[in-house]
Structures are given as structure tokens and as C-alpha cells.
Amino acid sequence: MTRTSKGGYVAVLAGAVLVLSMGFYGCSQEKAPQEAPKQAAPVAEQRQPTGQRTVEDIAKAKEHFMKGVQLARSGKIDEAIKEYEASITINPNSPEALSNLGYALYDKGLIGPAIDAQVDAIKINPELANAYFGLGLAFEANKDKKNAIEAWKQYVARAEPHSKYWMVAQEHIAKLEGRKMKKTKLKAQPAPSNHARVEKAPEPAKDAK
């Protein structure tokens, strides 16, 4: 997976804001992001164009994806990474597979590749909320405070206000900005959907596009 420069990360996050125009700080905050929670994949040119993939290809990609989800939930991260990569090889334009790969790479401590995977997901689908959550975690681990704050803010703009992971993201922002969080009552809702790490991140995407 092609590495992206730090400046490139800023450009991607800034680009997401420009693509959404007024939506990011305005009306987008009033709606919950689509569940699914991970730009054209950097290796897309090595794979079949979208129009040439068969129904069998898509089914196979989804099969690898689902295996990856189950393996990740079982703590078999190395195997999960292989399945996500196999899925992406067949269908490089699946943001869900890329984002889940990013979380798995993060769990392995492979922070640079984890960032790349989440950025790739966001390039394909700038509205994929959980890719921003994963990006926030990875940037923090990389001690990139500026980009971490921006990633968390992007997640907050797309997440259900006062939901569990919306609050987690707000706490990360407050900590990075050196301020205290006001206590806010959580809004009851079903568990979010993007990565199987207990209490730390949303569950992984359960389906791939």
C-alpha cells in the first residue's frame, strides 16, 4: 500500500471538508452517518476495473471480507489482515474493507499502513464515519496531534450526537486540546458498527459494498 506524506494526510482531510462544503459544520451534524462503520485504492491500477468484475468476483470479495470480520472478532488479527487484503485485491473500491483493514493494522501496531488504509477508505467514501474514528486513533498513536484532532472532528460531524462513540471522540478532542470535557448524558442507541475492540472503537463494518 502506497505511503502518503504527512502533508498528504492534511490535504485528504481538508479535501473531505471541501467536498462536503457547508455540510460538515452545518446540516451534516443533524443526521446520523450511514452505518458501515474505509479514493481510489492505491493499488487499484493493478486490479480489474470496476466494470469488468463479475458477480462471482464480488461474491468472492465479500466472502473474504466476512471471514476477515469474524477473524478480527476472534482476535486473529494476522489472519484477518490476509482476508481483508484478499477482498481488496478483488474489489479495491470497497471503503468498508479498507477501513476494517486499517483497524486490523492498527491493532498490530502498524500505524503508518493503518493510516494509509483509512485515508484510502475516506477517498472512496468521505462520509464513512468510522474511517475517521480509526484515523483519529492512528494519528494519536503516531503523535500527530493536529491531524488527530481533525480526524476526530470529522467523525463527530458524522456520528449520532451524544452516542457512545461520539462522546469518546469528543473526549479525545478535549484531551488533545488540553481542556476538560463537560459531563453529557449518553443517548441510548444500538451499538455502532466499525471495529471489534471492546470499549475503544466501533465494531467493524459487517458488510462490504
DRENTI-745173 format. One line per field, with one value per residue: residue in one letter; z, x, y of N, C-alpha, C in turn. Coordinates in steps of 0.05 Angstrom, whole numbers, plus 5000, padded with zeros to 4 digits. Each point is the difference from the previous one (the first is absolute). Layout:
BEGIN
resn: c(A; ...) .
nc3: c(Z; ...) .
nc1: c(X; ...) .
nc2: c(Y; ...) .
cac3: c(Z; ...) .
cac1: c(X; ...) .
cac2: c(Y; ...) .
cc3: c(Z; ...) .
cc1: c(X; ...) .
cc2: c(Y; ...) .
//
This chain:
BEGIN
resn: c(M; T; R; T; S; K; G; G; Y; V; A; V; L; A; G; A; V; L; V; L; S; M; G; F; Y; G; C; S; Q; E; K; A; P; Q; E; A; P; K; Q; A; A; P; V; A; E; Q; R; Q; P; T; G; Q; R; T; V; E; D; I; A; K; A; K; E; H; F; M; K; G; V; Q; L; A; R; S; G; K; I; D; E; A; I; K; E; Y; E; A; S; I; T; I; N; P; N; S; P; E; A; L; S; N; L; G; Y; A; L; Y; D; K; G; L; I; G; P; A; I; D; A; Q; V; D; A; I; K; I; N; P; E; L; A; N; A; Y; F; G; L; G; L; A; F; E; A; N; K; D; K; K; N; A; I; E; A; W; K; Q; Y; V; A; R; A; E; P; H; S; K; Y; W; M; V; A; Q; E; H; I; A; K; L; E; G; R; K; M; K; K; T; K; L; K; A; Q; P; A; P; S; N; H; A; R; V; E; K; A; P; E; P; A; K; D; A; K) .
nc3: c(5000; 4982; 5010; 5018; 4989; 5022; 4981; 4990; 5025; 5004; 4976; 5008; 5025; 4990; 4983; 5021; 5013; 4980; 4999; 5027; 4994; 4999; 4989; 5000; 5000; 4980; 4978; 4993; 5018; 4984; 4985; 5006; 5002; 4975; 5007; 5009; 5014; 4885; 4871; 4987; 5003; 5015; 5004; 4996; 4992; 5021; 5003; 4998; 4979; 5014; 4976; 5004; 5025; 5003; 4998; 4987; 4987; 4997; 4993; 4985; 4990; 4998; 4989; 4987; 4993; 4997; 4987; 4988; 4997; 4993; 4984; 4992; 4999; 4988; 4994; 4978; 5009; 5002; 5008; 5017; 5005; 5000; 5014; 5016; 5000; 5004; 5017; 5010; 4998; 5008; 5022; 4986; 4991; 5018; 5008; 5002; 4979; 4987; 5010; 4995; 4976; 4999; 5010; 4982; 4981; 5009; 5001; 4977; 5004; 4977; 5014; 4987; 4997; 5026; 5002; 4985; 5014; 5022; 4992; 4992; 5023; 5012; 4985; 5006; 5026; 4994; 4997; 4996; 5018; 5000; 4975; 5006; 5012; 4981; 4984; 5016; 5003; 4973; 4994; 5020; 4991; 4978; 5022; 4982; 5018; 4982; 4987; 5024; 5008; 4976; 5003; 5025; 4992; 4981; 5018; 5017; 4977; 5000; 5025; 5010; 5002; 5018; 4978; 5006; 4974; 4997; 5023; 4991; 4977; 5013; 5015; 4977; 4989; 5021; 5001; 4974; 5005; 5019; 4996; 5019; 5000; 4991; 5022; 4982; 5002; 5000; 4973; 5009; 4990; 4978; 5004; 4998; 4975; 5013; 5023; 5000; 5011; 5021; 5001; 4979; 4984; 4981; 4997; 4988; 4975; 5000; 4982; 4976; 4990) .
nc1: c(5017; 4994; 5023; 4988; 5009; 5012; 5012; 5004; 5005; 5014; 5011; 5002; 5007; 5017; 5007; 4999; 5012; 5018; 5002; 5000; 5018; 4976; 4998; 5026; 5000; 4983; 4986; 5024; 5002; 4980; 5016; 4991; 5025; 5003; 4988; 5021; 5009; 5113; 5011; 5006; 4998; 5022; 4988; 4981; 5021; 5005; 4975; 4980; 4994; 4987; 4998; 5024; 4993; 5001; 4976; 5014; 5012; 4977; 4989; 5021; 4999; 4974; 5005; 5020; 4983; 4980; 5017; 5008; 4974; 4994; 5021; 4993; 4975; 5013; 5010; 4993; 5015; 5020; 4983; 4989; 5025; 5008; 4979; 5005; 5026; 4992; 4983; 5019; 5015; 4978; 4994; 5018; 4975; 5006; 4988; 4979; 5008; 5004; 4977; 4988; 5012; 4992; 4976; 5000; 5009; 4981; 4984; 5012; 4993; 4988; 5009; 5023; 5002; 4995; 5016; 5018; 4994; 5000; 5023; 5008; 4990; 5011; 5021; 4993; 4998; 5000; 4978; 5021; 4982; 4997; 5003; 4984; 4984; 5003; 4995; 4981; 4993; 5002; 4988; 4983; 4998; 4997; 4987; 4980; 5004; 5011; 5010; 5008; 5004; 5011; 5013; 5005; 5006; 5014; 5009; 5005; 5008; 5008; 5008; 4984; 4991; 5019; 5007; 5003; 5003; 4978; 4992; 5007; 4991; 4978; 5002; 5005; 4980; 4984; 5007; 4997; 4977; 5004; 4976; 4983; 4989; 4978; 4989; 4995; 4974; 5007; 4998; 4979; 5016; 4995; 5015; 5019; 5006; 5024; 5008; 5006; 5003; 4996; 4979; 5013; 4987; 4985; 4980; 5012; 5003; 4974; 5002; 5007; 5004) .
nc2: c(4976; 5018; 5008; 5016; 5023; 5011; 5014; 4976; 4993; 5023; 4995; 4975; 5007; 5018; 4981; 4984; 5020; 5003; 4973; 5001; 5019; 5011; 4977; 5002; 5027; 4993; 4995; 4994; 5020; 5005; 4985; 4976; 4993; 4993; 4978; 4991; 4998; 5002; 5092; 5000; 4974; 5003; 4976; 5018; 5014; 4985; 5009; 4983; 5015; 5018; 5010; 4990; 5008; 4974; 4989; 4981; 5020; 5013; 4976; 4996; 5025; 4997; 4977; 5011; 5020; 4984; 4985; 5023; 5006; 4975; 5000; 5025; 4992; 4980; 5024; 4988; 5020; 4984; 4981; 5018; 5009; 4975; 4995; 5021; 4993; 4975; 5010; 5016; 4978; 4988; 5014; 5014; 5001; 4982; 5023; 4983; 4987; 5023; 5009; 4977; 5001; 5026; 4992; 4980; 5017; 5017; 4979; 4997; 5025; 4993; 5021; 5001; 4973; 5002; 5021; 4988; 4978; 5014; 5012; 4976; 4991; 5020; 4994; 4975; 5001; 5026; 4986; 4984; 5004; 4974; 5007; 5021; 4983; 4982; 5021; 5007; 4975; 4996; 5023; 4994; 4975; 5015; 5009; 4998; 5019; 5015; 4979; 4992; 5025; 5005; 4977; 5006; 5024; 4988; 4983; 5019; 5012; 4975; 5000; 4981; 5025; 5001; 4987; 4975; 4994; 5014; 4990; 4976; 5006; 5009; 4978; 4986; 5014; 4998; 4975; 4998; 5013; 4982; 4991; 5007; 4975; 5013; 4992; 4981; 4999; 4975; 5000; 4987; 4981; 4986; 4979; 5018; 5006; 4998; 4995; 4974; 5024; 4985; 5016; 4993; 4984; 5012; 4983; 4978; 5010; 4995; 5019; 4991; 5024) .
cac3: c(5000; 4997; 5023; 4994; 5017; 5020; 4987; 4985; 5018; 5004; 4975; 4998; 5020; 4990; 4977; 5009; 5008; 4976; 4985; 5014; 4999; 5024; 5015; 5022; 5025; 5000; 5001; 5004; 5028; 5008; 4993; 5007; 4976; 4992; 5013; 4982; 5022; 5000; 4995; 4984; 5015; 4987; 4983; 4982; 4972; 4997; 5001; 4979; 5002; 5012; 4980; 4991; 5021; 4997; 5024; 5016; 5013; 5022; 5021; 5012; 5016; 5025; 5016; 5014; 5019; 5023; 5015; 5014; 5023; 5020; 5011; 5017; 5025; 5015; 5007; 4981; 4984; 4976; 4980; 4992; 4981; 4974; 4988; 4990; 4977; 4978; 4991; 4986; 4975; 4981; 4998; 5012; 5006; 5024; 5022; 5025; 5002; 5006; 5027; 5018; 4999; 5015; 5028; 5006; 4999; 5024; 5022; 4998; 5005; 4974; 4999; 4973; 4982; 5010; 4991; 4971; 4993; 5007; 4981; 4975; 5004; 5000; 4972; 4985; 5013; 5020; 5021; 5016; 5027; 5016; 4989; 5014; 5027; 4998; 4993; 5025; 5017; 4988; 5002; 5028; 5005; 4985; 5013; 4981; 5014; 4982; 4983; 5018; 5007; 4977; 4995; 5020; 4994; 4976; 5010; 5016; 4982; 4986; 5020; 5015; 5023; 5028; 5001; 5015; 4987; 4997; 5025; 5001; 4982; 5013; 5021; 4988; 4991; 5024; 5011; 4982; 5001; 5027; 5015; 5013; 4988; 5016; 5001; 4984; 5001; 4975; 4987; 4996; 4972; 4995; 4998; 4974; 4984; 4985; 5005; 5023; 5023; 5021; 5012; 4988; 4974; 4990; 4988; 4972; 4981; 4999; 4972; 4981; 4976) .
cac1: c(4983; 5017; 5000; 4992; 5015; 4984; 4986; 4979; 4979; 4986; 4985; 4977; 4981; 4990; 4984; 4974; 4984; 4992; 4980; 4974; 4993; 4987; 4989; 5016; 4995; 4973; 4978; 5009; 5000; 4973; 4992; 5019; 5014; 4992; 5014; 5020; 5011; 5025; 5026; 5009; 5021; 5026; 5008; 4978; 5009; 5010; 4978; 4980; 4983; 4974; 4981; 5007; 4997; 4976; 4985; 5016; 5022; 4989; 4993; 5025; 5011; 4984; 5006; 5025; 4994; 4986; 5020; 5016; 4985; 4999; 5026; 5007; 4984; 5012; 5027; 5019; 5004; 5017; 4983; 4980; 5013; 5002; 4973; 4993; 5016; 4990; 4975; 5008; 5013; 4978; 4983; 5016; 4984; 4982; 5010; 4997; 5022; 5024; 4999; 5004; 5029; 5014; 4998; 5016; 5028; 5004; 5002; 5027; 5021; 5010; 4985; 5001; 4981; 4973; 4992; 4996; 4975; 4977; 5000; 4990; 4971; 4987; 5001; 4978; 4975; 5005; 4980; 5003; 5007; 5019; 5027; 5012; 5005; 5025; 5021; 5006; 5016; 5027; 5015; 5009; 5022; 5023; 5006; 4994; 4978; 4983; 4984; 4983; 4977; 4983; 4986; 4979; 4978; 4986; 4983; 4978; 4981; 4984; 4989; 4976; 5007; 4997; 5002; 5024; 5026; 5001; 5011; 5028; 5014; 5001; 5020; 5026; 5005; 5005; 5026; 5021; 4999; 5007; 4977; 4983; 4974; 4977; 4986; 4976; 4986; 5001; 4974; 4997; 4997; 5014; 5029; 5009; 5010; 5025; 5022; 4996; 5018; 4981; 5000; 5020; 4992; 4977; 5005; 5007; 4978; 4991; 4994; 5016; 4986) .
cac2: c(5024; 5024; 5018; 5027; 5019; 5013; 5022; 4987; 4994; 5025; 5006; 4982; 5008; 5026; 4994; 4990; 5023; 5015; 4984; 5002; 5028; 5009; 4977; 4990; 5014; 5008; 4981; 4972; 4993; 4995; 4974; 4979; 4989; 4973; 4978; 4986; 5016; 5002; 4998; 4978; 4986; 5005; 4978; 4995; 4996; 4973; 4982; 5003; 5023; 4994; 4990; 4974; 4980; 4984; 4995; 4981; 5015; 5015; 4981; 4990; 5022; 5001; 4976; 5006; 5021; 4989; 4984; 5019; 5010; 4979; 4996; 5023; 4998; 4978; 5008; 4989; 5024; 4994; 4986; 5020; 5017; 4985; 4999; 5027; 5006; 4983; 5013; 5025; 4993; 4995; 5024; 5021; 5024; 4996; 5015; 4985; 4981; 5015; 5010; 4977; 4994; 5020; 4993; 4976; 5008; 5016; 4981; 4988; 5020; 5010; 5026; 5013; 4986; 5003; 5027; 4998; 4985; 5017; 5021; 4988; 4996; 5027; 5010; 4987; 5009; 5020; 4999; 4975; 5011; 4984; 5003; 5023; 4991; 4984; 5018; 5015; 4982; 4996; 5025; 5003; 4981; 5010; 5026; 5021; 5013; 5017; 4983; 4985; 5017; 5003; 4975; 4997; 5019; 4989; 4979; 5012; 5012; 4979; 4981; 5008; 5016; 4989; 4971; 4991; 5005; 5029; 5010; 4992; 5018; 5027; 4998; 5001; 5028; 5016; 4993; 5010; 5029; 5008; 5011; 4979; 4994; 5002; 4975; 5000; 4975; 4985; 4994; 4971; 4991; 4975; 5002; 5009; 4978; 4996; 4981; 4983; 5003; 5006; 5026; 5018; 5009; 4987; 4974; 5002; 4998; 4973; 4994; 5015; 5009) .
cc3: c(5000; 5024; 4991; 5019; 5020; 4988; 4984; 5018; 5005; 4976; 4998; 5019; 4992; 4976; 5007; 5008; 4975; 4985; 5013; 5001; 5027; 5018; 5024; 5026; 5002; 5002; 5005; 5029; 5010; 4993; 5008; 4976; 4993; 5015; 4980; 5011; 5010; 4976; 4985; 5014; 4985; 4982; 4979; 4972; 4995; 4998; 4978; 5004; 5010; 4981; 4991; 5021; 4996; 5026; 5019; 5014; 5025; 5023; 5015; 5018; 5027; 5018; 5016; 5021; 5025; 5017; 5017; 5025; 5023; 5013; 5018; 5027; 5018; 5009; 4982; 4979; 4975; 4978; 4989; 4978; 4973; 4986; 4989; 4975; 4976; 4989; 4984; 4973; 4978; 4996; 5015; 5008; 5022; 5023; 5027; 5004; 5007; 5028; 5021; 5000; 5016; 5030; 5008; 5001; 5025; 5024; 5001; 5005; 4975; 4993; 4973; 4980; 5008; 4991; 4970; 4993; 5006; 4981; 4973; 5001; 4997; 4972; 4984; 5011; 5023; 5023; 5019; 5028; 5014; 4989; 5014; 5029; 5001; 4994; 5024; 5019; 4990; 5002; 5028; 5006; 4987; 5011; 4980; 5011; 4981; 4984; 5016; 5007; 4976; 4993; 5020; 4994; 4976; 5009; 5015; 4982; 4987; 5019; 5013; 5025; 5027; 5000; 5012; 4987; 4992; 5025; 5003; 4983; 5012; 5022; 4989; 4991; 5024; 5012; 4983; 5000; 5028; 5016; 5012; 4986; 5020; 5000; 4984; 5001; 4973; 4990; 4995; 4971; 4996; 4998; 4973; 4985; 4986; 5012; 5026; 5021; 5022; 5012; 4988; 4973; 4991; 4988; 4971; 4983; 4997; 4971; 4983; 4976; 4976) .
cc1: c(5018; 4998; 4993; 5015; 4982; 4984; 4976; 4976; 4983; 4983; 4975; 4979; 4987; 4982; 4973; 4981; 4990; 4979; 4973; 4990; 4987; 4991; 5016; 4994; 4971; 4981; 5010; 5000; 4972; 4990; 5021; 5014; 4989; 5016; 5019; 5026; 4982; 5005; 5006; 5023; 5027; 5009; 4979; 5009; 5011; 4977; 4980; 4984; 4972; 4981; 5006; 4998; 4974; 4985; 5015; 5023; 4989; 4993; 5025; 5012; 4984; 5006; 5026; 4996; 4987; 5018; 5018; 4987; 4999; 5027; 5009; 4986; 5011; 5028; 5021; 5007; 5017; 4983; 4980; 5012; 5002; 4973; 4991; 5016; 4991; 4974; 5006; 5013; 4978; 4984; 5014; 4984; 4980; 5011; 4998; 5023; 5026; 5001; 5004; 5029; 5016; 4999; 5017; 5030; 5007; 5003; 5027; 5022; 5012; 4986; 5001; 4981; 4971; 4989; 4995; 4973; 4976; 4997; 4989; 4970; 4985; 5000; 4977; 4973; 5005; 4980; 5002; 5010; 5022; 5029; 5014; 5006; 5027; 5024; 5008; 5017; 5029; 5017; 5009; 5023; 5026; 5009; 4997; 4975; 4981; 4982; 4981; 4975; 4981; 4985; 4977; 4977; 4984; 4981; 4976; 4979; 4982; 4986; 4975; 5007; 4993; 4999; 5027; 5026; 5002; 5013; 5030; 5016; 5003; 5021; 5028; 5007; 5007; 5028; 5023; 5002; 5006; 4978; 4984; 4974; 4978; 4985; 4974; 4987; 5001; 4972; 4999; 4996; 5014; 5030; 5008; 5014; 5026; 5024; 4998; 5021; 4983; 5006; 5020; 4991; 4975; 5007; 5007; 4975; 4992; 4994; 5017; 4984; 5014) .
cc2: c(5025; 5018; 5028; 5018; 5013; 5023; 4989; 4993; 5025; 5006; 4983; 5009; 5027; 4996; 4990; 5023; 5015; 4985; 5003; 5029; 5008; 4977; 4993; 5014; 5009; 4976; 4971; 4992; 4993; 4972; 4979; 4990; 4973; 4980; 4987; 5007; 5013; 5006; 4976; 4986; 5003; 4978; 4994; 4994; 4972; 4980; 5005; 5025; 4991; 4987; 4972; 4978; 4985; 4997; 4981; 5014; 5014; 4982; 4990; 5022; 5002; 4977; 5005; 5021; 4989; 4982; 5018; 5011; 4980; 4995; 5022; 4999; 4978; 5006; 4989; 5021; 4995; 4987; 5019; 5018; 4987; 4999; 5027; 5007; 4984; 5013; 5025; 4994; 4996; 5025; 5023; 5025; 4996; 5015; 4985; 4980; 5015; 5011; 4978; 4991; 5019; 4995; 4976; 5007; 5016; 4981; 4986; 5020; 5011; 5026; 5013; 4987; 5003; 5027; 4999; 4987; 5018; 5023; 4991; 4997; 5027; 5012; 4988; 5010; 5020; 5000; 4976; 5008; 4984; 5000; 5024; 4992; 4985; 5018; 5017; 4983; 4998; 5025; 5005; 4982; 5010; 5027; 5023; 5014; 5015; 4983; 4983; 5016; 5003; 4974; 4995; 5019; 4991; 4978; 5011; 5012; 4980; 4981; 5011; 5016; 4987; 4970; 4992; 5009; 5029; 5013; 4992; 5019; 5028; 5000; 5001; 5029; 5017; 4995; 5011; 5030; 5011; 5012; 4977; 4998; 5005; 4973; 5002; 4973; 4986; 4995; 4970; 4994; 4974; 5004; 5009; 4978; 5007; 4986; 4986; 5003; 5011; 5028; 5021; 5011; 4986; 4973; 5003; 5000; 4971; 4991; 5018; 5008; 4988) .
//
